[in-house]
């Protein structure tokens, strides 16, 4: 199991997180662009904000394990290179935090890394927010439109909140 905590690497992006294991290996960075409902997960190339954590040393093995673990969630992972020419994978349009968490766990297990406690999104709170959306949404059940709550606050179908 991987630990998922807030990351300071992407200060301009709300909700950046890092996923790492008790073995001291940082595996992923998780970002969600302002106003977006989906997440982007990237294999980590450097420790940077992780302090004593090190990136997983075998980048090719990490990328292969990640693409396999996220195959059902991300139809088109993109291979990229960071500023130092180190390869990494970006997995786009991921919507379900529980599935993201599960895929990170699958990746860690495939790499033979130890289990650790998950700390990132309060899934119960998100499910309650989704229930609010279902209760207050106008239109058919297949509509993705935000539902107005009060004082300019809207709840989105994925359980996130926005203001207008």
C-alpha positions in Angstrom: 0.0 0.0 0.0 1.3 3.5 -0.8 1.1 6.6 1.3 -0.5 9.6 -0.5 0.1 13.1 1.0 0.2 16.7 -0.1 3.1 17.7 -2.3 4.6 21.2 -2.6 6.2 20.5 -6.0 3.4 22.1 -8.0 2.5 25.2 -6.0 0.3 26.7 -8.7 -1.9 23.5 -8.9 -4.6 22.8 -6.3 -4.4 19.5 -4.6 -1.0 18.2 -5.7 -0.1 15.0 -3.9 2.7 12.5 -3.8 2.4 8.8 -3.4 5.2 6.9 -1.7 5.8 3.7 0.3 7.2 2.9 3.7 10.3 1.7 1.8 11.0 5.4 1.2 10.3 5.3 -2.5 8.3 8.1 -4.1 6.2 6.6 -7.0 3.7 9.2 -8.2 2.7 12.8 -8.2 -1.0 13.4 -8.5 -2.4 16.8 -9.7 -5.8 18.2 -10.3 -5.9 21.4 -12.4 -8.0 24.3 -11.1 -11.6 23.8 -12.2 -11.0 20.3 -13.4 -12.8 17.2 -12.2 -10.3 14.7 -13.2 -6.8 13.9 -11.9 -3.5 13.5 -13.7 -1.1 10.9 -12.2 2.6 11.0 -13.1 5.3 8.6 -12.3 7.9 10.5 -10.1 11.3 11.2 -11.5 12.9 13.0 -8.6 12.6 13.3 -4.8 12.4 17.1 -4.9 9.9 18.0 -2.2 9.9 14.5 -0.7 12.7 15.1 1.7 14.3 11.8 2.5 12.3 10.0 -0.1 14.0 8.8 -3.3 12.3 8.2 -6.7 12.0 4.5 -7.7 15.3 3.8 -9.4 14.1 1.6 -12.3 12.0 4.2 -14.3 11.1 1.7 -17.1 9.9 -0.9 -14.6 7.8 1.8 -12.7 6.3 3.1 -15.9 5.4 -0.4 -17.1 3.8 -1.3 -13.8 1.9 2.0 -13.7 0.6 1.6 -17.2 -0.6 -2.0 -16.5 -2.2 -1.0 -13.1 -4.0 2.0 -14.6 -5.0 0.3 -17.9 -8.7 0.2 -17.1 -8.8 3.9 -16.1 -6.6 5.6 -18.7 -6.9 4.7 -22.3 -4.0 6.8 -23.5 -1.1 7.2 -21.1 1.6 9.5 -22.4 5.3 8.9 -22.2 7.2 12.1 -21.6 10.6 13.3 -20.5 11.3 15.8 -17.7 13.8 18.7 -17.9 16.6 16.4 -17.1 15.7 13.9 -19.8 14.3 11.3 -17.3 11.3 9.4 -18.7 8.0 9.3 -17.0 4.3 8.5 -17.8 1.3 10.8 -17.4 -2.0 9.2 -16.9 -4.9 11.5 -17.8 -8.6 11.9 -17.1 -8.7 9.8 -13.9 -11.9 10.5 -12.1 -12.3 8.0 -9.2 -10.0 8.5 -6.2 -10.8 5.0 -4.9 -9.6 3.5 -8.3 -6.6 5.8 -8.4 -5.7 4.6 -4.9 -6.2 1.0 -5.9 -4.0 1.3 -9.0 -1.2 2.9 -6.9 -1.4 0.0 -4.5 -1.3 -2.4 -7.5 1.8 -0.7 -8.8 3.6 -0.8 -5.4 2.8 -4.5 -5.0 4.0 -5.2 -8.6 7.3 -3.5 -7.7 7.6 -5.6 -4.5 7.4 -2.5 -2.2 6.0 -2.5 1.3 2.6 -1.5 2.4 1.8 1.8 4.1 -1.2 3.8 5.3 -3.2 5.8 2.6 -3.7 9.4 3.5 -5.1 11.7 0.8 -8.8 12.0 0.0 -11.6 11.4 2.5 -13.6 9.1 0.3 -16.6 9.0 2.7 -16.8 12.8 2.5 -16.6 12.7 -1.3 -19.4 10.1 -1.4 -21.6 12.3 0.8 -20.9 15.2 -1.6 -22.0 13.0 -4.5 -25.2 12.2 -2.6 -25.8 16.0 -2.3 -25.3 16.3 -6.0 -27.9 13.6 -6.7 -30.3 15.2 -4.3 -30.0 18.8 -5.6 -29.3 18.2 -9.3 -31.8 19.3 -11.9 -32.4 17.2 -15.0 -32.0 13.6 -15.8 -29.7 11.3 -13.9 -27.2 11.3 -16.8 -26.6 15.1 -16.6 -23.2 16.2 -15.4 -24.3 19.7 -14.6 -23.3 21.1 -11.2 -26.1 21.5 -8.6 -26.5 24.8 -6.8 -26.4 24.6 -3.0 -26.3 28.1 -1.6 -24.4 31.4 -1.6 -22.7 30.7 -4.9 -21.5 27.2 -3.9 -22.1 24.4 -6.4 -21.5 20.6 -6.0 -20.3 18.7 -9.0 -21.3 15.1 -10.0 -17.9 13.8 -8.8 -18.4 15.2 -5.3 -16.1 18.3 -5.7 -17.3 21.8 -5.0 -17.0 25.0 -7.1 -18.1 28.6 -6.8 -19.6 30.9 -9.4 
